[in-house]
Amino acid sequence: MIANGAKRYTVQSVADILGLYKGTVVNYEKRGIFPEPRRNPINGYREYTEEDIERLKTIIEGKSQQNKKKWEG
């Protein structure tokens, strides 16, 4: 999907890229872990840019580091 010259990704595509389930991406959004994405004004679907995906990767990496510290004591 391309809008305004920038490629847009669906929540399923983002989940596949991040190695997560679609439901996990949506759950993280609802819990405030991930920022709310832009919505398509016509169909209301979530739309992510490559910049959004990089931001989500950073959040996941931070969450992973936080869990690692938690387990290490």
URRAZI-V607705 format. One record per residue. RES is the residue in one letter. PHI is phi in degrees with one decimal (none if undefined). OMEGA is omega in whole degrees, 0 to 359 (* if undefined). D_LAST is the distance of its C-alpha to the last C-alpha in whole Angstrom. Layout:
RES_PHI_OMEGA_D_LAST, RES_PHI_OMEGA_D_LAST
This chain:
M_none_179_44, I_-124.0_179_46, A_-135.5_180_46, N_53.2_177_47, G_79.3_180_47, A_-111.8_178_43, K_-68.5_178_42, R_-114.9_182_40, Y_-116.5_175_38, T_-80.2_179_38, V_-60.9_179_34, Q_-66.5_178_35, S_-62.2_179_35, V_-63.3_179_32, A_-59.6_179_30, D_-62.5_180_32, I_-63.5_184_31, L_-83.2_182_27, G_75.3_180_27, L_-119.4_171_26, Y_-79.6_177_29, K_-55.4_180_31, G_-62.0_178_30, T_-68.0_178_26, V_-60.9_180_28, V_-64.9_179_30, N_-62.7_178_27, Y_-60.5_177_25, E_-63.6_181_28, K_-63.0_181_29, R_-83.3_178_25, G_86.3_178_26, I_-74.8_175_23, F_-103.3_175_26, P_-68.3_179_29, E_-69.7_181_32, P_-79.7_174_34, R_-65.8_176_38, R_-112.5_175_40, N_-65.8_183_44, P_-67.2_182_46, I_-86.9_185_49, N_-113.6_178_46, G_78.1_180_43, Y_-68.9_174_41, R_-68.0_177_38, E_-131.1_181_38, Y_-118.1_174_36, T_-98.3_176_37, E_-62.5_177_35, E_-63.1_177_34, D_-59.9_182_32, I_-64.0_178_30, E_-62.9_178_29, R_-63.2_180_27, L_-66.0_177_26, K_-60.9_179_25, T_-63.2_179_23, I_-63.9_180_21, I_-62.4_180_20, E_-62.6_177_19, G_-63.7_179_17, K_-65.1_179_16, S_-65.0_179_14, Q_-64.4_179_12, Q_-63.5_179_11, N_-66.7_179_10, K_-62.6_178_9, K_-63.1_180_6, K_-61.0_182_5, W_-76.9_181_5, E_-77.2_176_4, G_93.9_*_0
